[in-house]
């Protein structure tokens, strides 16, 4: 199986395919309590499985999350992109920042670029983001992107808001 993950750019970030060299940073993220909003914390072995899923999503769906690389430093700072695993509510724009990279606007910048690609390059007509109700920073990202809260769902033993992003026709007008 061969597939290509396109590289995109935003002002400060490259959205690119994951590299094995990103894993140590990802493993540290998944070992931290910060990862609780993203399926962690977990050990290094389970972190590898989660890490591999991102590339696998591209192979199976033809889209997925990108690794975020800060242009200025070359550092792997997070992930953002299109997400729609089996039995999920509907196609989602997702994001997560690695330790030490919060509060810089990277999540909003990357998620906005990923949403643009979903609509322009992948033909999506709608997208949501699912954010735990107590994840204040990610709720702020969804709101900065112009998404509207539609409701609440049960998610990983907690409650999460479902945010609806502005559709492609509305964004272009």
Backbone bond lengths (Angstrom), bond angles and torsions (degrees), N, CA, C in turn:
res aa  C-N    CA-C-N  psi(-1)  N-CA   C-N-CA  omega(-1)  CA-C   N-CA-C  phi
1 X - - - 1.453 - - 1.521 108.24 -
2 X 1.308 115.13 129.98 1.450 120.98 176.97 1.517 108.49 -122.51
3 X 1.308 115.85 136.76 1.452 120.42 176.03 1.520 108.42 -148.98
4 X 1.302 115.58 157.24 1.457 121.75 -178.64 1.523 109.07 -118.45
5 X 1.307 115.53 132.74 1.455 121.64 173.81 1.523 106.18 -103.66
6 X 1.329 117.09 113.40 1.466 118.53 -178.06 1.530 111.07 -68.13
7 X 1.310 115.92 150.21 1.463 121.79 173.66 1.527 107.69 -97.41
8 X 1.321 115.19 130.59 1.464 121.63 177.53 1.520 108.56 -117.33
9 X 1.319 115.36 163.47 1.455 120.23 176.74 1.511 110.54 -128.97
10 X 1.324 114.54 149.72 1.453 122.45 166.55 1.529 105.08 -125.87
11 X 1.292 117.92 -172.11 1.459 119.42 -176.62 1.524 112.78 -55.51
12 X 1.331 116.91 -47.62 1.460 120.26 -173.36 1.518 114.53 -114.86
13 X 1.331 116.81 -3.43 1.466 120.34 -170.99 1.518 112.88 -128.01
14 X 1.328 115.17 149.85 1.454 122.97 162.51 1.516 106.31 -101.69
15 X 1.315 117.43 131.29 1.451 123.01 171.29 1.519 104.63 -101.31
16 X 1.321 117.04 111.29 1.458 121.89 -169.51 1.522 110.75 -137.56
17 X 1.326 114.94 173.24 1.471 120.68 175.19 1.528 109.61 -64.21
18 X 1.324 115.65 150.78 1.456 120.88 174.78 1.524 109.34 -69.32
19 X 1.327 114.94 148.54 1.462 122.75 176.85 1.528 108.16 -122.19
20 X 1.322 116.16 151.87 1.457 119.28 177.49 1.531 110.58 -57.17
21 X 1.318 117.15 -31.81 1.468 120.48 -179.87 1.528 112.79 -66.92
22 X 1.332 118.66 -13.35 1.468 122.29 175.92 1.536 111.96 -78.39
23 X 1.332 116.29 -14.28 1.459 118.85 -168.76 1.523 114.69 -65.56
24 X 1.318 119.82 -40.88 1.465 119.29 -178.37 1.527 110.87 -58.75
25 X 1.321 117.18 -40.39 1.458 121.31 177.59 1.526 110.37 -65.55
26 X 1.329 116.41 -41.71 1.463 120.90 178.38 1.527 111.12 -65.53
27 X 1.320 117.57 -40.31 1.463 121.07 179.16 1.527 110.54 -63.63
28 X 1.327 117.15 -39.80 1.475 120.54 176.94 1.525 110.29 -63.76
29 X 1.326 116.97 -41.01 1.465 121.29 176.27 1.521 110.17 -58.68
30 X 1.347 116.88 -50.23 1.466 120.25 -177.18 1.527 113.12 -70.61
31 X 1.313 118.90 -17.74 1.469 121.48 174.77 1.525 111.57 -80.58
32 X 1.310 116.66 -15.77 1.463 122.86 -174.65 1.528 111.95 -91.12
33 X 1.335 117.45 150.88 1.463 120.76 173.26 1.534 113.26 -60.59
34 X 1.326 117.75 -22.02 1.469 121.20 177.71 1.528 111.07 -57.84
35 X 1.328 116.94 -29.27 1.464 121.08 -177.12 1.527 113.48 -76.20
36 X 1.327 117.70 -1.87 1.471 120.55 -178.66 1.521 111.90 -57.60
37 X 1.315 117.57 -30.12 1.458 120.39 178.97 1.532 111.64 -79.52
38 X 1.340 116.70 -3.43 1.459 121.28 -176.38 1.530 112.20 -129.55
39 X 1.336 116.71 24.26 1.456 120.21 174.53 1.518 115.31 96.66
40 X 1.299 118.07 7.08 1.459 121.58 179.30 1.510 109.85 -108.86
41 X 1.283 117.78 -164.57 1.459 127.02 -10.66 1.531 111.93 -68.83
42 X 1.336 113.19 158.85 1.464 119.14 178.31 1.523 109.33 -154.12
43 X 1.330 114.55 168.48 1.460 119.82 179.80 1.531 110.65 -77.49
44 X 1.320 115.47 172.66 1.462 121.76 -176.06 1.536 112.04 -60.64
45 X 1.316 117.34 -39.63 1.468 121.08 179.86 1.535 110.89 -62.50
46 X 1.321 117.06 -45.85 1.465 119.82 177.95 1.530 111.40 -69.66
47 X 1.331 116.67 -32.37 1.471 119.90 176.19 1.527 110.51 -62.43
48 X 1.341 116.54 -37.28 1.471 119.40 177.90 1.528 110.46 -61.98
49 X 1.308 117.08 -42.22 1.467 120.57 179.22 1.534 110.61 -61.79
50 X 1.321 116.58 -44.21 1.468 120.16 178.72 1.521 110.08 -63.61
51 X 1.322 116.82 -42.21 1.455 122.92 179.09 1.534 110.98 -59.85
52 X 1.327 116.91 -44.44 1.462 121.78 -178.80 1.531 112.13 -67.38
53 X 1.325 117.28 -27.92 1.470 121.38 -179.78 1.527 111.23 -60.41
54 X 1.328 117.45 -34.91 1.469 119.33 -176.64 1.530 111.32 -61.82
55 X 1.317 117.70 -45.42 1.470 120.44 176.83 1.520 110.81 -69.86
56 X 1.332 116.25 -36.73 1.463 120.16 177.72 1.514 112.73 -62.63
57 X 1.324 116.64 -34.61 1.466 120.78 177.67 1.522 109.70 -60.86
58 X 1.336 116.63 -42.84 1.474 120.36 176.57 1.536 110.49 -60.26
59 X 1.322 117.01 -43.21 1.465 120.56 -177.89 1.520 111.46 -64.07
60 X 1.329 117.70 -38.60 1.459 121.12 -174.94 1.527 113.82 -88.06
61 X 1.319 117.79 -35.24 1.471 121.01 -175.38 1.527 113.66 -104.83
62 X 1.319 116.97 -18.54 1.463 119.47 -176.52 1.522 112.83 83.45
63 X 1.306 117.12 7.37 1.464 124.57 175.02 1.513 107.58 -157.58
64 X 1.319 116.29 167.27 1.455 119.49 -179.62 1.514 110.90 173.82
65 X 1.331 116.22 -166.88 1.456 119.90 177.88 1.530 111.17 -82.69
66 X 1.305 114.47 150.65 1.455 122.32 174.83 1.522 110.31 -103.13
67 X 1.315 115.92 153.92 1.460 121.88 165.96 1.526 106.78 -77.16
68 X 1.323 116.23 142.41 1.459 121.32 179.66 1.520 108.95 -104.31
69 X 1.301 115.62 122.99 1.454 121.29 178.43 1.519 108.95 -116.67
70 X 1.309 116.35 124.69 1.460 120.26 176.65 1.530 108.37 -71.27
71 X 1.336 116.13 123.03 1.459 120.31 -176.96 1.530 112.00 -60.26
72 X 1.326 117.32 -42.60 1.462 121.14 -173.92 1.527 112.91 -64.37
73 X 1.336 117.46 -36.42 1.466 120.52 -174.15 1.523 113.71 -112.01
74 X 1.329 117.69 -19.23 1.461 121.34 -173.68 1.516 113.43 78.97
75 X 1.340 117.04 5.49 1.470 121.20 -177.08 1.526 111.39 -76.22
76 X 1.337 114.75 142.71 1.463 121.20 170.77 1.521 106.49 -78.08
77 X 1.355 117.13 117.67 1.463 120.74 -172.07 1.527 114.28 -115.18
78 X 1.334 118.17 -9.31 1.451 118.48 -179.41 1.509 112.35 166.95
79 X 1.328 114.45 -162.01 1.455 121.58 177.16 1.525 108.65 -144.26
80 X 1.310 114.69 151.51 1.468 121.22 175.43 1.513 107.51 -160.90
81 X 1.326 115.43 150.24 1.456 117.91 176.21 1.498 113.55 158.56
82 X 1.311 113.25 -158.24 1.456 122.82 -174.93 1.522 108.95 -93.31
83 X 1.324 115.57 136.76 1.458 120.77 -171.97 1.521 109.07 -143.46
84 X 1.305 117.43 127.92 1.463 120.81 178.26 1.524 109.49 -157.44
85 X 1.345 117.47 69.68 1.461 119.62 178.50 1.526 111.50 -71.72
86 X 1.296 115.72 167.52 1.462 123.09 177.96 1.523 110.18 -50.74
87 X 1.328 115.55 134.45 1.467 124.60 174.88 1.529 113.22 68.07
88 X 1.326 117.64 16.68 1.453 119.65 177.81 1.518 110.14 -81.11
89 X 1.331 117.90 161.07 1.466 121.89 -173.15 1.518 112.46 -59.69
90 X 1.302 117.89 -47.30 1.463 124.55 174.28 1.518 108.03 -176.50
91 X 1.320 118.76 174.74 1.465 119.61 -178.11 1.532 111.88 -55.28
92 X 1.334 113.58 134.32 1.463 120.65 -171.58 1.517 111.53 -125.15
93 X 1.306 115.77 149.89 1.457 122.94 165.06 1.523 105.96 -99.27
94 X 1.318 115.88 122.67 1.457 122.13 -175.55 1.519 110.41 -120.35
95 X 1.323 116.60 160.66 1.456 121.47 176.83 1.516 109.73 -158.99
96 X 1.321 115.81 153.99 1.467 123.29 172.99 1.526 107.06 -158.50
97 X 1.315 115.56 141.50 1.461 120.36 178.10 1.521 109.76 -110.06
98 X 1.312 115.00 143.30 1.451 121.16 178.06 1.531 109.26 -75.41
99 X 1.316 115.60 163.82 1.458 121.68 -177.31 1.530 110.59 -56.17
100 X 1.323 115.79 136.50 1.459 121.53 177.45 1.509 114.94 85.77
101 X 1.315 117.96 2.68 1.465 120.12 -177.03 1.524 113.11 -120.12
102 X 1.323 117.07 14.29 1.464 121.44 178.02 1.530 110.25 -81.36
103 X 1.327 115.55 156.54 1.453 120.75 173.87 1.514 115.22 77.74
104 X 1.328 117.72 14.88 1.462 121.57 -179.30 1.527 112.55 -111.58
105 X 1.340 116.84 -0.39 1.457 120.52 -178.69 1.518 114.47 83.83
106 X 1.332 117.55 5.59 1.466 120.16 -178.45 1.527 112.06 -64.38
107 X 1.323 118.29 -40.29 1.474 120.59 -177.24 1.522 110.62 -63.24
108 X 1.322 117.08 -46.99 1.473 119.99 179.76 1.520 110.53 -63.32
109 X 1.316 117.14 -44.77 1.471 121.52 -179.43 1.528 111.14 -60.76
110 X 1.321 116.80 -47.46 1.465 121.02 -177.34 1.524 112.16 -70.74
111 X 1.328 117.11 -44.05 1.470 119.90 -179.02 1.525 110.94 -65.62
112 X 1.318 117.29 -36.60 1.470 120.67 176.85 1.524 110.49 -64.37
113 X 1.329 116.65 -42.15 1.473 120.23 178.68 1.527 110.32 -66.71
114 X 1.332 117.39 -39.39 1.467 121.09 178.29 1.524 111.06 -64.81
115 X 1.320 117.48 -40.32 1.465 121.01 177.70 1.524 110.26 -63.82
116 X 1.314 116.67 -42.90 1.469 120.63 176.72 1.532 110.29 -57.48
117 X 1.322 117.41 -45.34 1.464 121.07 178.97 1.522 111.56 -64.78
118 X 1.335 117.06 -40.28 1.464 120.65 179.44 1.531 110.37 -56.42
119 X 1.313 116.10 -43.60 1.465 120.84 -178.69 1.533 112.30 -77.50
120 X 1.309 117.29 -48.02 1.467 120.62 -172.83 1.524 113.96 -80.77
121 X 1.333 116.98 -38.23 1.466 120.29 -172.41 1.523 114.38 -104.46
122 X 1.338 117.35 -22.24 1.457 120.67 -174.73 1.524 112.72 -117.27
123 X 1.326 118.28 0.40 1.454 121.92 172.95 1.511 116.75 74.64
124 X 1.331 117.84 14.26 1.460 118.83 177.37 1.516 109.91 -64.30
125 X 1.321 116.69 144.13 1.461 122.52 177.18 1.522 112.50 -107.05
126 X 1.316 115.72 -13.53 1.461 121.32 179.56 1.520 108.43 -156.39
127 X 1.315 115.89 159.59 1.460 120.88 176.67 1.525 108.91 -157.59
128 X 1.312 115.05 150.65 1.457 121.72 174.61 1.526 108.38 -123.37
129 X 1.308 115.02 169.02 1.459 122.42 165.44 1.518 106.40 -133.51
130 X 1.323 115.87 134.89 1.462 122.51 -179.97 1.528 107.11 -106.70
131 X 1.337 115.91 120.95 1.464 121.36 -173.50 1.528 108.82 -132.09
132 X 1.329 117.13 128.22 1.458 120.08 175.84 1.527 109.89 -54.64
133 X 1.317 115.76 139.71 1.470 119.89 -174.81 1.520 112.36 -60.20
134 X 1.334 117.54 -29.20 1.465 119.31 -178.93 1.529 113.93 -94.50
135 X 1.326 117.42 7.14 1.461 121.35 177.51 1.531 108.62 -89.74
136 X 1.317 115.58 78.51 1.462 121.93 -174.42 1.529 112.81 -55.44
137 X 1.343 120.03 -45.93 1.472 118.55 -179.54 1.528 113.35 -61.15
138 X 1.325 118.13 -43.07 1.469 119.70 -179.10 1.523 112.05 -72.73
139 X 1.318 117.52 -31.83 1.466 119.09 173.16 1.522 109.34 -61.94
140 X 1.323 117.62 -39.60 1.467 121.21 178.22 1.525 111.20 -65.69
141 X 1.335 117.93 -37.47 1.468 120.97 177.35 1.530 109.72 -60.43
142 X 1.322 117.36 -50.61 1.471 120.98 -179.70 1.524 110.70 -57.39
143 X 1.315 116.49 -42.67 1.472 120.14 -179.62 1.527 111.51 -68.04
144 X 1.347 117.68 -39.61 1.476 120.07 177.27 1.521 111.11 -62.98
145 X 1.329 116.51 -30.16 1.460 121.01 178.66 1.528 112.12 -76.69
146 X 1.324 117.27 -5.74 1.457 121.33 179.99 1.509 114.62 88.86
147 X 1.332 118.20 7.57 1.463 121.36 -179.77 1.526 109.98 -71.74
148 X 1.317 115.23 148.36 1.466 122.01 179.56 1.519 109.45 -109.67
149 X 1.311 115.96 134.79 1.459 120.89 178.81 1.525 109.22 -71.03
150 X 1.348 115.67 124.99 1.471 121.46 -178.58 1.520 113.38 -101.14
151 X 1.296 117.12 -29.53 1.456 119.38 -176.02 1.500 110.86 175.36
152 X 1.326 114.75 -165.89 1.455 122.19 -177.63 1.518 108.92 -131.05
153 X 1.336 115.62 145.16 1.463 121.37 175.48 1.525 108.82 -132.87
154 X 1.321 115.74 158.97 1.458 120.78 171.40 1.523 107.77 -75.92
155 X 1.335 116.28 134.07 1.459 120.68 -176.36 1.515 109.43 -149.87
156 X 1.339 116.85 116.38 1.468 123.01 177.58 1.524 112.63 50.02
157 X 1.310 116.10 45.83 1.445 121.40 177.24 1.519 115.12 76.04
158 X 1.311 116.18 11.10 1.473 121.01 -179.59 1.523 108.03 -136.39
159 X 1.303 116.02 -171.36 1.464 122.16 176.56 1.527 109.15 -108.89
160 X 1.322 115.33 142.97 1.465 120.81 178.66 1.516 109.54 -133.81
161 X 1.310 114.48 145.80 1.459 120.52 173.19 1.523 108.74 -83.28
162 X 1.329 116.13 144.49 1.455 122.28 169.99 1.522 105.92 -104.98
163 X 1.326 115.32 117.78 1.461 122.04 177.89 1.518 109.09 -102.20
164 X 1.321 117.53 134.41 1.467 123.12 175.79 1.526 108.64 -99.09
165 X 1.328 115.74 124.50 1.456 120.06 177.43 1.518 111.56 -81.92
166 X 1.276 115.70 152.40 1.466 121.59 176.36 1.517 107.84 -59.98
167 X 1.339 116.91 133.32 1.457 122.25 -177.25 1.518 112.82 -71.64
168 X 1.320 116.59 166.72 1.471 119.99 -176.17 1.532 113.41 -63.65
169 X 1.325 118.68 -36.04 1.468 119.47 -179.77 1.515 110.74 -66.67
170 X 1.317 117.47 -40.26 1.460 121.35 -179.54 1.512 111.06 -70.55
171 X 1.346 117.52 -38.13 1.464 121.90 -179.64 1.519 111.23 -63.47
172 X 1.336 117.28 -35.56 1.466 121.13 -174.87 1.508 112.70 -82.15
173 X 1.340 118.30 -18.00 1.462 118.98 -176.52 1.503 112.42 -87.94
